[in-house]
Amino acid sequence: MSDMDAMLTVPFRRLLADIAPPAAVRAAEGCRGVPPMWRDLVASGFLDALVPEDKGGAGLALHDVFALVAATGAVCLPVPFAETMTARALLAARGAALPEDAVVVLAPPSAIIPLAAAATHALVPKDDRIALVALGDVGPDPFGAGGGSVAADAPEVLAVPAGSIDLAVFAAGLTAAKMAGAMARLLEMSVRYANERVQFGRPLGKFQAIQQQLAVMAEQVVSAQVAARIGMAGAHFDPVRVAMAKTRTGEAAHQVVAIAHAVHGAIGVTEEYDLQLLTRRLKQWQLAFGSESYWAGRLGAVRRCAPVDTTADFIRLHLAEMVGAASGEAHARA
């Protein structure tokens, strides 16, 4: 962890532990409206992390806040912190601002919009504009995790030129980071459970079959974290890097979720145990803003058209981790 990561992440994780314990996450499920914890997030100042300094924010770059977004996934934060943080920066770079009390989700065309039930507004693409619309009824969420949909006739509050911004890329990049955080948490829980649960006179973690499963799980988690971090590298959400990130995290989630439940056995699906809070959301995030097959298709299309001879050259050109001194304004510019 870099000094910047530690300076931001340690107090942020401490805040999340205080305001979003599993009991608060459960209380927010199935409810429509902004949970009380939102006030603490607003007061913390983290929501303006990506807003340029000359507009009252911290002026951080996209890669600086990856650890914050991943941390929200690890605790199943039931409010759209990352989405509102991104929306504030995107609008600020275009001379606009959110309403003071706005809690925002990004809503490009998607089978489901995570956390829509906890939002007051949504950013949606409309021709050559990005519009902020007010949310009403968001419909049901089959995952029971506070998702929903955005009505096509939702009233427009304001709009800014879209330029070359693709909201689906923004939303998928944030979702990949959340997935990486949630999978890291699942690995931690599974290793601890295997070391504590005794079966046939010894801990589960002493059995070779369990050790093999946990080793595969760890490989998938590390791979997903690397991919998701690259998806938030550079000055802005790059479509190629985000396509790679959402593809890899989606692929990893299949194995990580399956192994986590296999290691835990029946207790993993019980309501009182925290495992299912994470796995339900991972399944929701896999579906949201395009599955791994969708993003793999987009990535493959770019590869076919790339003016390079080898896939290795393509990876060096497009997917190498690029961490520069990017400003929040540059982040919001696609």
Summary of the structure (lengths in Angstrom):
residues: 334
radius of gyration: 19.6
end to end distance: 27.4
largest distance: 65.3
contacts: 1158
relative contact order: 0.13
helix: 58%
strand: 8%
